[in-house]
């Protein structure tokens, strides 16, 4: 279960980073043997950005999207203050 959460978190992190204008994906890899067998029940969402306002907004939006899919969400800003680095 935690492996699936990690894979989902990494996928979301790469998705967010790839939306930036100055970023370019030069290589990607997917484990051909990995198969999702069941939908995750709970995930931890963390946006790794310097701006705390952007971090909160991104985590809130990702949390809403996951919640709409029936997934419980724990956001990093619920545990780490905006000044945490």
N, C-alpha and C positions, 0 to 999 in steps of 0.2 A: 504494500500500500504506500509506504513512504517513498519508494522508488518512483511510483507513478506521480506522486506529488512533486518530487524533484524534477522529473522530466517535464511536467506541465509548467512548473515555475520557470525552468530554463527556457522553454518554448515561449512563454509570455515575455520573459526578459529580452530574448532575441527579437521578438516581434516589436516591442516598444523601441528598442535601439535601432532596428532597421527602418523605422518610420522617420528617423531624423534625416534631414537633407544632406548632411555632411558624412553620413555613414554609408558604407558599401559592403555588402556581404561578398567576401572573396572565396569562402569555402564553407561547406556545411557537410554534416555527416549524420546519418541516421542508422541506428542499430537495426539491421534487417530482421533480427530474431525477436525484437520487442513487439509485443501485441497487447493492446489494451483489452483487458478481460471484463472490467467493470468500471463504471463511472466513479470518480472519487467522491467521498462524502464531505470531506473538509479539507481546505487548503489554506496555506499561509501566503499572503500576497505582500511582496516588498518591491518597491520601485527604487532602483539604485541611481538616484539623481542628486545633484548638489542643492538644488532649490527646494526648500521644504514645502512651499506652496504647491509646486508641481508634483512633488512626491505624494502629498495628501490627495491631490486631485486624481492622479493616476491610480493610486491604490483604491480610491473610492469608486472610480469608474470600472476598474477590473473587478472589484468586489460586487458591484451591481450586476455586471455581466454574468459572473459566476452564480450569484444568488438567483438570477432568473433561470438558471439551469438546474436549480435545486441543490446547489452546493453550499455548505456552510463556509464562511470566510473569516479568517483572522488576519487583520491588517497589521503591518509592522508598526505603523504610527500609534496603534493602541498599546504597544509595548515599549517602543523606543521614542523618546521625545524628539521634536523637530531639530534640536541642536545636536542630536547623536550623530557621530561621524565614525 
